[in-house]
Amino acid sequence: MRVRRGKISRIDLFACFLMLLTYSGYAAAAIVHGTVTDPLGAAVAGAAVALVQNGKVVTNTHTDIAGGFTLSCGSGGRFYVLAGGRSFRQVTSTGFYAGRLDSVEQNVVLEPDPVRQNVVVTATGLSTPQAQTSSAVTVLQAGDLENRFTLIDALRQVAGLNVVSNGQNGSVTSIFSRGGNSDANKVLIDGAPAEDIGGRFDLGNVSTTGIASVEAFRGPDSVLYGSDAEAGVLSITTPSGSTPTPSFFYQGDAGNYYTYRNEFQTGGTRNKVDYYGAFSRMNSSNDIAMDQYHNVASSLNLGWFPTANTQIRSTARNTTAAVGLPGAYNFFLIPNDGKQSDQNLYSSTVVDNQTSENWHNTVRYALARKREQSAQWYPAGIPIVTEQFGAPTLNYYGEPAEIKGANGFFVSGRAQLNSGFATYPNSADSASNRDQVSGQTNYRLTGHLTALGGFRYEDERGSSNYSTYHLRQSLERSNFDYTTQLVGDFRNRMFYQLGGGIQKNHLYGLEGTPRASLVYYLRRPGAGTIQGTKLNFSFAQGVREPSLPEQFNSLYGILVGKPGGPEAIAQDKIAQIGAERTRTYDGGVEQSLLNEKMLVRGTYFHNEFGNQIEFIDPFALPQLLPTLTPAEQQGLITVLQNTGGAYANSLDFKAQGFESEIQYQPVAHLFLRGGYTYLDAKVQRSFSSDALSPSFNTGLPGGAPPSFANIPIGSISPLVGARPFRRPPHSGFLTATYIRSNLTATVMSAYSSRSDDSTFLGGYDLAAGNSLLLPNRNLDYGYQKVDVGLTYRVSSWLSIYTQTNNILNQSHIAPIGYPSQPLTVQSGVKVAIGGHSKQ
């Protein structure tokens, strides 16, 4: 076949030249592409998408029918994606770097306009829209922490959590998640484990300085986070710099009880680097003598993008705090003279790489350095010599006091504040250090299925030092965790998660932690009176490793090498102290109402806490070790009396209940959020002395017995069949936020019913008897705590605010014996300079 040759016209040459110019310009541009989806993963067509650089929109487009978009910019630099759609609120991606030759994927999940549906990580280990998970996760954003110095009151706005603070500013504060123990929660700060070895964590020293968000996960999560995630996970993240020019922020306030706070923040970006730093100091005299408190907190977040798909980020958080130790003042009416100091450092460095479009990898190194010192300067109290155990004994007592419980029972007398046998001054210090290396890889097998795998190695080192008594103990553990998981969906309507973890602990060996969950939408969310009906179910197991005191004073460790000990270990199969275990399942429904202006959640949960560690009194040994002869039992009792007792995995209890939450935006400027939790917890097995031989208050010798002399009492732990201490059966919260023009007003309230507890004064009256014990049932008071905050924006850079806490002046928010912080008022200013807003 002959091909005719013809001339190429000038017009054809010019067209080819334009095409080359267009192609070369496109190739030299930063390309940002991705998909916009709704919370269930369905594509959102026609969504508005913009690429923002230096606070300005450089280009914009609308998504295609598959929700896809492509944006380009002729220059490289720092960007973020802004997206929105009909019935969705406008959302922004995290900031990222893209060079002129880079192609970066940025997928965006839109959120319903009226209600909160966040992207969470603790549920699956991946950034997952909350609507796709069955887990009970609540996200507290920076706005929820507004005008507050600690997380305590904000966490009281989470269903299923009971927050207990033993007094006023700086006092020990613990979380009980769905009836679990206070040391059964994993705490992460930018991925770094922050709890002590064994799970103990004091929230009282965690300031809101440098906190961007808090995820509160209820339920076991050891499959992802290993030991200590037995009952829940608390994950705290630090802000990152986002403004193209440096921004500076100052906040300062002052209030009653000589309380003042100053806080400074700065942040920004430059080319491939972003930076953020914060510093604060808070001082308060509190309402009780010898209870002064100060907290100095600082945080740092540095990020670097060596390439568009790789980022290296280092964060650090340091806290130095000190508080007086007045003790349970209401029992003594004299403050004790003690002090506790804490120095806590947490740091994390992570390398995050999007290896390919479907493959993502993360490697992290994290460390924790925690030190605590306590000191008692002198024996506060009134010196009184009494006849105890057949001999004159000197101890130090409080003033005569009436102790009345919420159950209506009361006693009167003097309680021993300090022992005459102790050495003064005395001091103690402890350390809990951890180094951890972890890696995680996840691969998107299909558009609806992702596989995840991970490992974790940690080296734990702890010590306790009682220098006054020349006693020092230390330990080191090397632990390994492995996890694998599948996360997927079927047609964006059914979502599932199936995984398992293996914990290889230096102390207790191997433990397996499976987890499975399922979500199904009977109706997809959308416009309409009743839409978005979600059913969810999950099952999981969790573990907790023993703490330092529990290992140092384990029953097994004490019996080894003692007369009759090895025989008791062999005959009664006493094992080294081991892991606590939790098995839980929950299920519930979530319903969207009134065109997604209202969201209602309800979840039933059932937890079995087995193999729990408890304190064993020496006199419980005859029933704990029945195979020994009476003489052998008495010999071991004598030995254990010298150590004060021991710890063993001999406690079981269950906790079931129902938690609910409602979110509602009735009008554009008002947002309401409330919740209620019912908890039914019961001790099933215990070998403590209280469970085997309960105490009775028969009064002082020669005096009249009280009206409740025949009621059995757990002096230091709950009785079998009773509720665990400090777990109220009813609790709830309600928050209203009003934003209009330059004014923001917030009313935050928390409610709790009475709960079981003890005065812990068995053996501490004038006769070393039980006359100061009260029945456990409903001993702690219920409370209604209401706080009101107002912020007024005077100008673009200046705001003034006032925060009133405990406006009802409730005095029984803390457990019995500990006075709560009375009504407090703080007022201050906020100054913001520089930077560019993302809005």
DAKADA-V456499 format. One line per field, one symbol per residue. ss: DSSP state (H for helix, E for strand, C for the rest). phi: phi as a letter, one per 30 degrees, with the letter a starting at -180 (. if undefined). psi: psi as a letter, one per 30 degrees, with the letter a starting at -180 (. if undefined). A space follows every 50 residues. Layout:
ss = ???
phi = ???
psi = ???
This chain:
ss = CCCCCCCCCHHHHHHHHHHHHHHHHHHCCEEEEEEEECCCCCECCCCEEE EEECCEEEEEEECCCCCEEEEEECCCEEEEEEEECCCEECEECCCEEECC CCEEECCEECEECCCCCCEECCCCCCCEEHHHCCCEEEEEEHHHHCCCCE CHHHHCCCCCEEEEECCCCCCCEEEEECCCCCCCEEEEECCEECCCCCCC CCHHHCECCCCCEEEEEECCCHHHHCCCCCCEEEEEECCCCCCCCCEEEE EEEEECCCEEEEEEEEEEEECCEEEEEEEEEEEECCCCCCCCEEEEEEEE EEEEEEECCEEEEEEEEEEEEEEECCCCHHHHCCCCCEEEEEEEEEEEEE EEEECCCCEEEEEEEEEEEEEEEEEECCCCCEEEEEEECCEEEEEEECCC EEEECCCCCEEEECCEEEECCCCCCEEEEEEEEEEEEEEEEEEEEECCEE EEEEEEEEEEEEEEEEHHHCEEEEEEEEEEEEEEEEEEEECCCEEEEEEE EEEEECCCEEEEEEEEEEEEEEECCCCCCEEEEEEEEEEEEEEECCCHHH HHCEHHHHHCCCCCHHHHHHHCCCCCCCCEEEEEEEEEEEEEECCCCEEE EEEEEEEEEEEEEEEECHHHHHHHCCCCCHHHHHHHHHHHHHHCCEEEEE EEEEEEEEEEEEEEEEECCEEEEEEEEEEEEEEEECCCHHHHCCECCCCC CCCCCCCCCCCCECCCCCCCCCCCCCCCCEEEEEEEEEEECCEEEEEEEE EECCECCCCCCCCCCCCCCCCCCCCCCCCECCEEEEEEEEEEECCCCEEE EEEEECCCCCCCCCCCCCCCCCCEEEEEEEEEEECCCCC
phi = .ccdcbdddddddddddddddddddddccdccblbcbdeciddcdiddbb ccbhibdcaaabdddcidabbbbdbdkcbaccbaadicddbbdddbcbdd cccccbdbcdceddccbccbcddbicdbeedcccddbcccceddceiccb deddddcbdicccccdkceiddbbccchidddccbdccbhiddcddejjd bcddccddeiccabcccckdbdeccididdblbbccbcdcdbcdbecbbb bbabadhhcbbbbbbbalbahdcbbabbbbbbbadhcbdibdbbbcbbbb bbbbcdbdcbbcbbbbbbbbbbbdbdideddchbddcbbbbbbbbbbbbb ccbcdbdcbbbbbbcbbbbbbbbbbbdaddkcdbcbdbhibdbcbccdde bccbcddjdbbblccdcbcdddcbdbbabbbbcbbbbbbbbbbddbdbbb cbbababbccbbabbcddchcbbbabbcbbbbbbacbabbhhbcbbbbaa bbcccedcicbcbdabbbbbcdbddldkdbbidccbbababbbbdddddd ddcdddddddiceidedddddchdceebddbbbbbbaabbbcbhhidbbb bbbcbbcccchddbdcdedddeddbddddeddddddedddddcikabadb bbabbblbbbabbacdbdcbbcbbabbcbccbdcbacdddddbddbccid eicddddcdcddbddbadddjcdddibddbaaaabbbbbbhccbbbcbbb bbddbdabdhcdiccdchccdcdbeddhddddabcbbbbbbbddadcbbb abbcchddhdcbdddejcddddebbbbabbbbbiibddd
psi = kkkkklkkleeeeeeeeeeeeeeeeefglkkklakkllfggkkjkgkkkk kkkhgkjfllaklafggllkklkfllakllkklllkgklklkllklkklf gkjkkjkkjlkkeelkjlklefeffljkkffglfljkkkkleffgkgkfl feeeffgkkfkjkkkhbakflkklkjjhfllfggkkkkjhfkkflljffk kjffgjlfkhkelkkjkklkhfeegakfheflkjjklkllkfkflkkkkk kkllalhhklkkkkkllaljcgklkkklklkkkkfafklggkkkkjkklk jkkkjelfgkkkkklkkkkjlkklifaiefffgkklilkkkkjkkklkkk jkkieaffkkkkkkkklkjkkkkkkjeliklkkkkljkhgkkkklklalk kkjklfgfkllkakkkelkfflkkllllllkjkkkkklkkkkkjeafgkk kkkllkkkjkkllkjieeghkkkllkkjlkkkkkkkkaljhhekklkklk lkkjkeegbkkkjlkklkkkjekllaklejlhjkklklklkllkllleee eehkeeeeekflkfeeeeeeeghklkkakkkkkkkllakkkklhhgfkkk kkkkkjkjjlhkklkjkeffeefeifflleeeeeeeeeefffffalklig kklljlakklkkkkielegkkkkllkkkkjkkkekkgleeeeillkjgll kflkllfgfgkkkjeflllkflklkhikfklllkkkkkkjcgkkkkjkkk kklllkalfhgkggafghagfgklkekhekllljkkkkkkkkjeaffkll lkkjkhffhkfhellkfjklkakkkkkalkkkkalklf.
